[in-house]
Amino acid sequence: MLVLEKNEMTKEIEQLVNKYGFSRSSLLPILQDIQRKHKAVPDFAQQEVARLLDIHPVEVYSVVSFYSFFNTKQKGKNLVRLCQTITCDLAGKKSVARALEREIGIKFGETTKDNKITLEYVNCLGMCDQGPALLVNERVYSKVTPEKAVQILSEIK
């Protein structure tokens, strides 16, 4: 990261701290805004958030590493996440997973060479009664079939 980028990131985080406040309760919304804008919460950003909120950097890292929706490294422009709970397994997750991998041409945990799509599992989307559930960026799809998965992907390709 260049010095200029670090200065810009510091200014951005200062604005977020001013917006959300200087308490620990501001940590999640600040991290969410950083994640939304940069598609990741890089190490430097974590250090700056800790410094500005006057908390230990390990506390920030523990939050970032605990929640699966935070990334420390950039992923593809589009994040495709398939729920991997037992209820989604029972509802046909495996066939949806195969269709996604076949259509995108990558395996789960990988990103396309053009950085357009990252495919990954997520532990729960809270849609247990409507599985298999799929999250594409910030949009949730329920009762996904292999055919529906291919249709959804055609919208982001």
C-alpha positions, 0 to 999 in steps of 0.5 A: 500500500502506498503512503498516499493510499494509507493517508487516504485510508486514514482520512476515510476511517477518521470520517467514519469514526466521526460519523459513528462515534469513538466507542467500541459499539462503533466498531462493527458499522465502521468495519462494515463501511470499510468492507462495503467500499473496499471489498476487504478490511486490510491490515492497515485499516484494522490498525487505524480503526484500533488506534482511532477507537483506542482499542487493542488491534487484536480486538479489531482483528478478532471481530474481522476474523470471527465474522465470515462476511469480513475479508482481510484480502480482496475477493472478486467483484461479485461474491457468491456464497452458498449456505452449507448448513444441514438443512440446505444439504437436505434441500439439495445444496450439492446439486446447486454447488455443482451447477455453480462450479460448472457455470463459473469454472472455479471451485469453492474458495476460488476467484475467477482469473478476471476477479469478477466472481468469488465462490465460497460457502457460508455457514448460515444465511438464516434461511433454513426453512427456504434452502438451499439459500444463496447470497450474491453480494447483498441479495439473498435467494431462497429455494435455489435449484441448479437451474435458478443458480445458473439464471442468477449467475447470468445476471452478474456475468 
